[in-house]
Amino acid sequence: MPPDAPGRIRAKVEDGRLPLEPPARVWAENGTQGKCDGCDEPITVSQVHYEFVLADGRTLQLHLACAREWGAERRRRRGV
């Protein structure tokens, strides 16, 4: 995870690009070189790609560390 990823993820939660609501469905697979919706860096084929399907039908892809940071930020903001 890039050093500034936590700040990027906080900003995305704040402006709504990453939601506070938990995903409806989650799965993992090998990376596909797609961009991480958390840190904006590629998810390489040697990394695990976590895909989150949201209640509104949007799909997010994140690195494991970015997914953890997103979860932690959601919990902080929801007071959980």
N, C-alpha and C positions, 0 to 999 in steps of 0.2 A: 504494500500500500504506500503510495507517495506520502511524504511527510505532511503535505497540506490537505490530504484526503479528509480528515475529520472536519476541517473547516468547510470544505466543499460540500460535504454531506449535510452539515448543519444548515448551511445556506439554502440547500435544495429542499430540506424539510421546511425551513422557514417560509420559502416562497411557493411551496406546494408541489414542486417537481417530484419530491419524494413524499408520499403521504404518511400521516400518523397512523392510519388504520393498518392492521396486520393484513398480510396477503391472504387470499382465499386458497391458494395452492402454491406449493414450492417443490422444485426438483433440482437435481444437480446432474451435470454431465461435463465432459471435457470441453475446454474453452474452444471458441470458434474464431478468435481474433476480433470479435465484436467489441464495441466500446462499453465499458462499465458505466452504468447509470449513476454510480456513486462518485467515482474519482475521475471519470472520463478517459481513463487509460485502457488500452486493449486488454482483453482477457485471452492470454496466449493458450495454445494447444496443450502446454505443459501445466496449465493451471485448471482449477475446477471452476466451472461457470454455474452460478446459482441463478435460476430463473424463478421469478415471482409473478404469479398471475394475481392481479388486483381485482377487487369486487366490481370495478367499473369496466373490466375487460382489458385494461392496459397490461402490458408485460414489461417487467424490469429485469435486467441482467446485471449481476454484481459479482465481484470477487468475494471470497469468503470473508476477508477482513473488512471489506466495505459493507457487506451484509451485517456483520456483527456490529459495526459502528452505527449503521442505520437503525438496527434494533435497539441499541443502547440509547440513541437519540430519541426514538419514539417513546421508550419507557420514561426517559427524563421528562419529556414534554407532557406526557399523559399522567405523570405522577405515580407511576407504577414501579 
